[in-house]
């Protein structure tokens, strides 16, 4: 293949990848607009926590995760910001106490969600109906 053909192929691939990136970017912006609209329309408030990277109990593996909390009341979402050090501490100590075999299954993740929900509500001194109602893992990677 000549240099001219290789250059054309590289430019064409770059253009295709750029186009895909634009479509994905526009799609995620549209999704963000929908999320904002549904939040203002009375959807349950959420609080997104900064990413976590913790050593698991066996110390030969670690967990990287991003967690979003679904709150029972808008004021509880604000409370999460005020109590963030205690919330992060509760999450880190809970996650780091787990062995990877406990949390690699769907059932293990469900159990972990319930344990985190209880501990975070404890850190917030919140009742179940207005505190954390559900937890969503946006990212969950064990290595």
C-alpha positions in Angstrom: 0.0 0.0 0.0 1.4 3.4 -0.9 2.0 6.2 1.6 -0.8 8.2 0.0 -3.3 5.2 0.4 -2.2 4.7 4.0 -2.6 8.4 4.8 -6.1 8.4 3.2 -7.1 5.3 5.2 -5.8 6.8 8.5 -7.7 10.1 7.8 -10.8 8.2 6.9 -10.7 6.1 10.1 -10.0 9.2 12.2 -13.0 10.9 10.6 -15.3 8.0 11.3 -14.1 7.8 14.9 -14.6 11.5 15.3 -18.2 11.2 13.9 -19.0 8.4 16.3 -17.6 10.5 19.2 -19.9 13.4 18.3 -22.9 11.2 18.1 -22.2 9.6 21.5 -21.5 13.1 23.0 -24.8 14.5 21.6 -26.6 11.4 22.9 -25.2 11.7 26.4 -26.0 15.5 26.4 -29.6 14.6 25.4 -29.7 12.0 28.2 -28.5 14.6 30.7 -31.2 17.0 29.6 -33.8 14.3 30.1 -32.4 13.5 33.6 -32.5 17.1 34.5 -36.1 17.4 33.2 -37.2 14.3 35.1 -35.5 15.5 38.3 -37.4 18.8 38.1 -40.6 17.0 37.3 -40.6 15.3 40.7 -38.3 12.2 40.1 -36.5 10.9 43.1 -33.4 13.0 44.0 -30.0 11.5 43.6 -26.5 12.1 45.0 -23.5 11.0 43.0 -20.4 10.1 45.0 -16.9 10.6 43.7 -15.2 7.3 42.5 -13.9 4.8 45.0 -10.8 2.6 44.6 -10.3 0.3 47.6 -8.2 -2.7 48.4 -10.5 -5.7 49.1 -10.1 -7.8 52.2 -7.7 -10.3 50.5 -5.3 -7.4 49.6 -4.5 -9.0 46.3 -7.4 -7.4 44.5 -9.0 -4.0 44.5 -12.4 -2.6 43.6 -13.0 0.5 41.5 -16.6 1.8 41.6 -18.8 4.8 41.1 -21.9 5.0 43.2 -25.1 7.1 42.9 -27.5 7.2 45.8 -31.3 7.5 45.3 -32.6 9.6 48.1 -36.1 9.7 49.6 -36.2 13.5 50.0 -34.5 16.4 48.3 -33.1 17.7 51.6 -31.5 14.3 52.1 -29.5 14.8 48.9 -28.2 18.1 50.4 -27.4 16.3 53.6 -25.2 13.9 51.8 -23.0 16.9 50.7 -22.7 18.1 54.3 -21.9 14.7 55.7 -19.7 13.6 52.8 -16.6 12.6 54.9 -18.8 10.3 57.0 -20.6 8.9 54.0 -17.3 8.1 52.2 -15.8 6.6 55.3 -18.9 4.3 55.7 -18.6 3.2 52.0 -14.8 2.7 52.1 -14.8 0.6 55.3 -17.7 -1.5 54.0 -16.2 -2.1 50.6 -12.7 -2.8 51.9 -14.1 -5.4 54.3 -15.3 -7.6 51.4 -13.6 -10.4 49.7 -14.0 -10.4 45.9 -15.8 -13.7 46.0 -18.5 -12.1 48.1 -19.3 -9.3 45.6 -18.6 -10.7 42.2 -22.1 -12.2 41.9 -25.4 -10.4 41.3 -26.7 -11.7 44.7 -23.5 -10.5 46.4 -23.9 -7.0 44.9 -27.5 -6.9 46.1 -26.4 -7.8 49.6 -23.7 -5.1 49.4 -26.2 -2.5 48.3 -28.4 -3.2 51.3 -25.5 -3.1 53.7 -24.2 0.2 52.2 -27.7 1.7 52.3 -28.0 0.9 56.0 -24.5 2.2 56.9 -24.9 5.4 54.8 -28.4 6.1 56.4 -26.7 5.6 59.8 -23.9 8.1 58.9 -26.7 10.6 57.8 -28.8 9.8 60.9 -31.6 9.4 58.3 -34.7 7.2 58.4 -35.3 4.7 55.6 -38.2 6.7 54.1 -36.2 9.9 53.6 -32.6 8.7 53.5 -31.0 6.4 50.9 -33.6 4.3 49.3 -31.5 2.6 46.6 -27.9 2.5 45.4 -26.8 2.3 41.8 -23.3 1.2 40.7 -22.3 3.2 37.7 -19.0 1.4 37.5 -17.9 -1.8 39.3 -14.5 -3.3 38.4 -12.6 -5.9 40.4 -9.0 -6.4 39.5 
